[in-house]
Amino acid sequence: MAKKIVRKVLLMLPVLFLVSIILFTLMEVLPGDAAYGLGSDVSDEYIQQFREEHGLDKPAYVRYLDWVTNMLKGDFGVSLISGLPIIDRIKVRFPVTLELTLLSMIVAVVIAIPAGILSAVKRNTLPDYLTSVLAMVGVTIPPFWLGMLMVLLFSITLGWLPASGYVELTESVSENLTRMIMPALALGTQFAATVTRQTRSAFLETLDQDYIVTAKAKGLPQRVVIWKHALRNALIPIVTTIGMQTGRLFGGAVVIETVFTLPGIGREIVNSILLRDYPVVMALIMIVAFIVIVINTLIDIIHGLIDPRISQSQQR
Amino acid sequence: MKQETNQEYLLEIKDLTTAFLFDGKPVPVTVNVSYGIKKGEILGIVGESGSGKSVTVKSVLRLLPSPPSSILNGEIYFHGQNLLTLKEKEMQKIRGNKISMIFQEPMTSLNPVYTCGNQITETIMLHQHLSKEEALKKAARMLDLVGIPAPESRLKSYPHQLSGGMRQRVMIAMALSCEPELLIADEPTTALDPTIQAQIITLIKELRDSIGLSVMYITHDLAVVAEICDRVVVMYAGMVMEIAEIRDLFHAPLHPYTQGLMQAMPRINQQSEMLYNIPGMVPHATQMPTGCRFQPRCPYATEVCSQACPELVDAGDGHMVRCFHYEKLRKERVQNG
C-alpha cells in the first residue's frame, strides 16, 4: 500500500507541470501585461523601465523557467502592485479559504450522506420525496443568490448573524464560526445536494445487489446490512463525486468570499486579475490547482482502501 | 387456536399466496402453495422460469422486499412456529442460523469489498457469540469441510480472487457455519459449468448424509433432480402441480406438465432431430388463463379444464397431483407398458 501511495504522489508531478504550462500560456496570450495596470497617465519611459525592472521584457521561456525554479524553491515572487512577497499574503489568505471550503464540505457531507441513504432506503415514501425535492432545489440554486437571501433573513431581518467580515479562528472560535457558518452553508448547499443525489442513486443500485440479499439471509439486522455491506460499496461513486465537486467548491469560494467580504484567496484572485498583478494571480492559481490535485490523489488512494479490486488493479 | 401441523415435517408451507405489485395493484404470483420438507430430506422444487419457485422459498425467509411484494395469505410452520407472524428481530435469529440459503449467482452473492473470512465469521459471531479467533478457526474448519484447500489463507482472500465454484463453496460454508437444520439452495449450480456442478451436488449430498441436513433444492434441471432429490415438488405458473417421490415422478408422472418436462429432457440413447418442447409459454401473472393454469398448453385439456381449477389431490401413497385427468394418464402409461 505504501508503494502505491508513493506512486500516486509521484504521478502528481507531471500533472502539476502541465498545469503550470497551461497557466503560463494563458497569462501570455492575455492582451497587455502588468505595465498596463499602471494606468494611462504614466509616461512611456516609465512603463519601459517598469518592464525591465520586473523582467517583463525577457522572452517567454526564460520567464517561465525563472518562475518555475523560484516556485520550487518556495519563492512565489513579489506583487507588482505592493512590492511585497506573495508568500506572506498567501499565508494570511489561504487559511480563510481553506476553512470556508472544509467547513462547507464537512457540513455538506454530514448532511448529504445520511439524507441520501434515508432517501434510498425509504424509496418512494414521504422522506424520499422531501429529500429529493430539497436536493433538486439545492442543485439549481446559485450559491451567491442563496448567500444574499441568507444575509437578508438571518442578518437583516432576524439580526442573528453578522452579514460579513472575518475573525481569525485562533482569536475567537465562536466569533469565527458565527461569521463562517452562512458562507459555508451558501457554498456547501449545491455540493450537499449533488452528494445527496449521488448517494441516493449509488445506494439504490447497491441495495439491489445479490450480496445484500445474502447479508439479509445471514440474519444480519438492517442497520448492519446498510452501514456495513451497502455503504462501503456505495461509497465508491460517492467519494468520486466528492472529489470532483471539490474543484467546483474552490471556484464557488471566489464568489462567496466576495458576497460575504471574506479575505480569502478567491477574492484575492479576482482583485489581482483586475489589477493585472500577474505574479500574484499565477501563484494563487497554482496553489488552488495544487490543492485540487492533492484532493484527487487522496480520492484515488481512498478508492484503493475502500475496494480491494481497485487496489489490486493498481498493483499491476 | 390450535395449529394443525404435520409432525412429519421440519418446515411446512400452507396455502401460501404471495403477490407483487403490477401497475400499483397486488397480483398473486404464487397461489395456495402447500408443501413440506422432512428432516434429512432433499426436496427438489422444479418448474420453468417464472413458476414461482424462488418467490415461495424467499417468502419462507421473508427476503422479498415489501413493497412491491406482499404475502396475501398462508402460513409457514417451522418447529410449530408460524414464521410469517414472527417479529423481524425473531426472524433474524432464524435466518442464517436455523434456516440458511445459497443463491444462483456465486459471482455476485458475496460482498466484493470484504474478505471471505470476514463474511463467514460475521455470521458465526452473530449467531453463536464466539470470539473473533474462535470464529476464524470455525470458519477455516467450514472451508475445509466444503473442500477448499488451504483454508487459512483462503480466509484472507477477497471474492474476486476466487473462481465461481470456489465462491459457491464459500457460500455453502457460510450457510452451514451455524449448523442450520434447513438449507435452501436456489439454483446453486445453474451458473456453474458441469464438472463444478457435479462437485457441488456431491458436496450437498455428502453434507446431508454426514450432518443430517434438510435441503430444499430449487432447479429447472431434471437431471440434477434425478441425481440428488428424495421427493419433488413440480410448480407451474405459481401453483403446485405435482408432489411425488423421485421414483414415482420419473416412472409415473401424473401431471401432463411433468410429463412434458420429462419429454423435453435430452436423451443420449434416443435419436431424433428435434427436442420435444411444451408448446406455448408460462403465462404472465396478470394474464392467467381461467380454470387450470396449464390448460392452454395441455394436450389432455377438455372443456372442464377451462371451467374450473382442479384441486391438489392425493392419487395414492402421498403422490399429489393437480389435474382432472390424472387417471387417464395413469391408464395410458399402463397400456403402453
Interface residues (C-beta under 8 A of the other chain):
Chain A: N124 Q209 D210 Y211 V213 T214 A215 K216 A217 K218 G219 L220 P221 Q222 H229 R232 N233 I306 D307 P308 R309 Q312
Chain B: L61 L63 P67 E88 K89 Q92 K93 I94 R95 G96 N97 S100 M101 F103 E105 T108 S109 L110 N111 P112 V113 Y114 E122 T123 L126 H127 Y158 H160 M171 M174
